Amino acid sequence: MAITLIILAILIAALLLVRLRLRVEISPERRFVFIGLGRTGPEIDFIRREIQIRLSGLRIKRLPFRRQAAGVKTAGAVGMYVRTGEPSVRPRRSRSVMTVLDILPQSFGALWRYFVGLLSAAIIEQAEGEIEAGFDAPHITGQVYGCYQAALAIAPTLVGRVKYTPVWSGRSFSGALRVSIAWPVYRLIWQTVLLIWRLPVRKFVKLAIGEKKGDRNVK
């Protein structure tokens, strides 16, 4: 029994340390979006127009994009049901506008803090870009390239992730982008717990149920 608990604890700890990863690559050769745990999950390839299911980085299945023709369903007379007696009486329920207005500020505040928490928990594994661009007038290309060099001198760590190559021959644009962002699972769980704690859950339940009215909908 103790060995089973130890193995279970190790598996849970390993799962909490796994990263939820979002990868995006846009280039003339490749355009795909991947989201999954570690290196396992679906990868949407927009050039081949297919979804590739990957397990530890290995492709195990392909699902091509297909447009299914909308089928026409004909409803046949399966059976006839006759209801007898008086119609059911259901009490009306109302939802106060003041209750909604009371919930909104607290909900927006909790969601904003959740968004900020996700940003702080994010790990940028890769962020690279390459741009080759030019304008009709060479002096405009020079001005843009000068602005890039100035920004590179101010923030080399951030701006240096994007390489800009000016094209002096005329108007032109091509580029590539590779971004990989990850969140440890334990950080996501913690931020979600904080979100639930900050949200007025009781007020949401009360709003969903509504309040009974004295009159009834009787026809």
C-alpha positions in Angstrom: 0.0 0.0 0.0 2.8 2.4 0.9 4.6 1.7 -2.4 1.4 2.5 -4.3 1.0 5.8 -2.5 4.6 6.7 -3.2 4.2 5.9 -6.9 0.9 7.9 -7.0 2.6 10.9 -5.3 5.5 10.7 -7.8 3.1 10.6 -10.8 1.1 13.6 -9.4 4.2 15.6 -8.8 5.5 14.8 -12.3 2.1 15.9 -13.8 2.2 19.2 -11.9 5.7 19.9 -13.2 4.7 19.3 -16.8 4.2 22.5 -18.9 1.2 23.5 -20.9 2.8 24.7 -24.1 1.6 26.9 -26.9 3.8 27.1 -30.0 3.2 29.2 -33.1 5.3 29.3 -36.2 4.6 31.4 -39.2 6.9 31.4 -42.2 6.7 30.8 -46.0 7.5 27.1 -45.4 5.5 26.4 -42.2 2.4 27.7 -40.5 1.2 25.8 -37.5 -0.2 26.1 -34.0 0.5 23.6 -31.3 -1.0 23.4 -27.8 -0.6 20.5 -25.4 1.1 19.1 -22.3 4.8 18.9 -22.9 5.3 17.7 -26.4 2.0 15.8 -26.5 -1.1 17.4 -28.1 -2.7 18.5 -31.4 -0.8 20.5 -33.9 -2.8 22.4 -36.5 -0.9 22.7 -39.8 -2.4 25.4 -42.0 -0.3 24.6 -45.1 -1.1 20.9 -45.3 -4.6 21.6 -43.9 -4.5 18.9 -41.3 -4.4 18.3 -37.6 -1.5 16.2 -36.4 -1.7 14.4 -33.1 1.7 14.2 -31.5 2.8 12.0 -28.6 6.1 13.1 -27.1 6.9 14.9 -30.3 6.2 11.9 -32.5 3.3 12.2 -35.0 0.9 9.3 -34.4 -2.2 10.4 -36.4 -3.3 12.8 -39.0 -6.8 14.4 -39.3 -7.3 16.3 -42.6 -9.5 19.3 -42.7 -12.7 18.3 -44.5 -15.9 20.1 -45.1 -18.8 17.8 -44.4 -21.8 18.3 -46.6 -24.8 19.2 -44.6 -27.1 16.2 -44.7 -30.9 16.5 -45.0 -32.7 14.8 -42.2 -36.3 13.8 -42.7 -38.4 13.4 -39.7 -40.8 10.6 -40.0 -43.9 9.9 -37.9 -42.4 7.6 -35.3 -45.3 7.8 -32.9 -48.0 9.9 -31.6 -48.3 11.0 -28.0 -51.4 12.5 -26.6 -51.1 14.5 -23.4 -54.1 14.6 -21.2 -54.9 16.7 -18.1 -53.9 20.2 -17.2 -50.7 21.8 -18.3 -47.8 21.8 -15.8 -47.5 24.9 -13.7 -44.1 26.3 -13.4 -43.2 29.2 -11.1 -41.6 32.2 -12.6 -38.2 33.2 -11.5 -36.8 36.7 -11.7 -33.2 38.0 -11.7 -32.5 41.4 -10.2 -30.5 43.9 -12.3 -29.0 45.2 -9.1 -27.6 41.7 -8.3 -26.0 41.6 -11.7 -24.5 45.1 -11.3 -23.2 44.0 -7.9 -21.4 41.0 -9.3 -19.8 42.6 -12.4 -17.1 44.7 -10.7 -15.9 41.9 -8.4 -15.9 39.5 -11.4 -14.0 41.8 -13.7 -11.4 42.4 -10.9 -11.0 38.7 -10.3 -10.6 37.9 -14.0 -8.1 40.7 -14.5 -6.0 39.4 -11.6 -6.2 36.0 -13.1 -5.0 37.3 -16.5 -2.1 39.1 -14.8 -1.3 36.0 -12.9 -1.2 33.9 -16.1 1.1 36.5 -17.7 3.5 36.4 -14.7 3.5 32.6 -14.7 4.2 32.3 -18.4 7.7 31.1 -19.5 8.8 32.4 -22.8 10.8 29.5 -24.3 11.3 30.9 -27.7 10.5 34.3 -29.3 12.2 34.9 -32.6 11.2 36.9 -35.7 12.8 37.7 -39.0 11.5 40.6 -41.2 12.7 41.6 -44.6 10.9 44.7 -45.7 11.3 47.8 -47.9 9.3 50.8 -49.0 8.9 52.6 -52.3 11.2 55.4 -51.3 14.7 54.3 -50.0 14.7 57.2 -47.4 11.6 55.8 -45.7 13.3 52.4 -45.5 16.3 54.1 -44.0 14.2 55.9 -41.4 12.5 52.6 -40.4 15.8 50.8 -40.2 17.2 53.7 -38.1 14.2 53.4 -35.7 14.9 49.7 -35.4 18.6 50.3 -34.6 17.6 52.9 -31.9 15.1 50.5 -30.3 17.8 47.7 -30.5 20.2 49.9 -28.6 17.6 50.7 -25.9 16.3 47.2 -25.3 18.6 44.7 -27.0 17.3 41.7 -25.1 13.7 42.3 -26.3 14.1 43.9 -29.7 17.0 41.6 -30.5 14.6 38.7 -30.8 13.4 40.2 -34.1 15.9 40.6 -36.9 15.1 43.3 -39.4 16.8 43.3 -42.8 16.0 46.4 -45.0 15.3 45.9 -48.7 16.5 48.9 -50.6 15.3 47.9 -54.1 11.7 48.8 -53.5 8.5 47.7 -51.8 8.8 44.3 -50.3 7.8 42.3 -47.3 8.5 38.8 -46.0 9.0 37.4 -42.6 8.9 34.5 -40.1 7.8 34.2 -36.5 8.5 31.5 -34.0 7.0 31.7 -30.5 6.8 29.2 -27.7 5.1 30.0 -24.4 4.6 27.5 -21.6 2.9 27.4 -18.2 3.7 24.9 -15.5 0.6 23.0 -14.6 0.9 23.7 -10.9 0.9 27.4 -11.6 -2.2 27.1 -13.7 -4.0 25.2 -11.0 -2.9 27.7 -8.3 -4.1 30.7 -10.4 -7.4 28.9 -11.1 -7.9 28.2 -7.4 -7.3 31.9 -6.6 -9.8 32.8 -9.3 -12.5 30.6 -7.9 -11.8 32.0 -4.4 -12.0 35.6 -5.6 -15.2 35.2 -7.6 -18.6 35.6 -5.9 -19.6 32.0 -6.4 -22.6 32.2 -4.1 -23.9 35.2 -5.9 -23.5 33.4 -9.2 -25.5 30.4 -7.9 -28.2 32.7 -6.6 -28.4 34.6 -9.9 -28.6 31.3 -11.9 -31.4 30.0 -9.7 -33.3 33.2 -9.6 -36.0 34.3 -7.2 -39.5 32.9 -7.2 -42.4 35.2 -8.0 -45.8 34.9 -6.4 -47.7 34.5 -9.6 -47.7 31.3 -11.7 -47.8 30.8 -15.5 -51.1 29.2 -15.9 -53.0 29.2 -19.2 
